[in-house]
Amino acid sequence: MKILNLLREAWAEITLQPFRSFLTALGIVFGVGAVIAILAISEGAKREAVSQLEVLGAGTIRVRESDAQANSTSNGVGTSGVYVQTRGWWGFSGLSGSMGSGGPARPLDMKDLEAVKGLEGIDAAASERTKEVSLPGSFGDISVTVVGTTSDYLKIQGLKLQEGRFFDSLDIESRNKVAVIGPKTRGLVFGTGQAIGNIVRIDNVPYTIIGVVSPKDWSGVTLVQIRDTGKDVYIPVTTMAIGTSEYPVGLNEIILRLKSGENPVQWGSIVEKIVSIAHPAGAFEVIVPEELLAQQQELQRIFSVVMGLIASISLIVGGIGIMNISLATVIQRTREIGIRRALGARKKDIQAQFLSESFLISVLGGAVGIFLGYALSKAVSSYAGWSTAISGVGVVVAFSVAATVGVIFGWWPAKRASEMPPVDALRHE
């Protein structure tokens, strides 16, 4: 009850001069608003990165041709050779051409896939070789991506079948001319008609459709460059090389999924060492999404800390403003302090009175700052396109800091008011 009476008295004093009280709380308003907005941006970035990893699949490793290699080779033609195992490590022998340091960069191929797929920590491995082709659609020719791959591709990519089946190891070994199409390809080519059992011609070669993949949204993934799989056509990678002299079959990318509990960063390093034995000229790069996520989160953490410190300056400035106004108020209300002391008020009563006023100003400023922070985060989300998310913990922390600032910076003026000699205070004009 005593606390409620103090807050009522504090509110009455604050509302006597509302404009001055508003200016006093302004630093707290902007400080809390900035803290809320920064925490919302940080939390939004964190959730977006985690959701990206969920879409990509935790525990995946991607080995893809480097940009330089992609620009220097048009079809990923491989160099003949055989992998051999020496002292527990895989190496490439029987190469045609120089592969020493500074030699020509050989593109990724099926031999690289065979070298890494049998590693102890690898649960599944798949190849990916792509090319753009045109297919006749319901409203004219459409451009699709033909993906030459292996049987574990859907499992690793987290894709599911809408109907039919995916090709298996027998299809790959026998080089069967079968195809699985994406949902957009199905709609554009066949409309509402039957797709399974129909024929699509790729480079004038007929392929029988045996399955249709369910839709999957990749649009929010920025950790790794991923194309929209909706317009894909999947065929066995061995069938893709029919009619060429290419051996082993060249690849654009090798995708690996680790067994549960394995460390992606550690295995990424192991895979890089193994593949680099056959590629000393550096024709590839190893991408570990979880490592990229960790790097992104570390940068985001640094950004949040720096911006949080900057926002804290506003809170400190707001606290100093509260202290200065409170000191001026003490001087203005010196006679009132003397009268209260003469009527029996104790030092701690005077101190509590002034402290409650500074506390209430901070709390009110913090409340307004929360709404300001919410508005700022929504503005950032709308105009900058960043993902933001306001967490309850962030709101509680910002509000608690604002209340603490009011108590800390209001303590000295309140103490000064309580220690005024009653006789001198009564004589003050």
Protein Blocks (a to p, Z undefined) as FASTA:
>chain_A
ZZmmmmmmmmmmmmmmmmlmmmmmmmmmmmmmmmmmmmmmmmmmmmmmmmmmmmnoghia
cddddfklmmmpmnlpacddddddeehiacdehiacjfbehiacddddfklmmmmmmpmk
lmbdcdddddddddddfkocaddddddddfklmmmnopacfbhcdddfklmmnopacddd
dfklmmmmnomacfehpacdeehiacddfbdcddddfklpmkbccddfklgccddfklmm
goiabdcdddfbdcddddehiafklmmmmmmmmmmmmmmnopaccddfklmmmmmmmmmm
mmmmmmmmmmmmmmmmmmmmmmmmmmmmmmmmmmmmmmmmmnopafklmmmmmmmmmmmm
mmmmmmmmmmmmmmmmmmmmmmnopacdddfklmmmmmmmmmmmmmmmmmmmmmmmmmpc
fklmmmpZZ
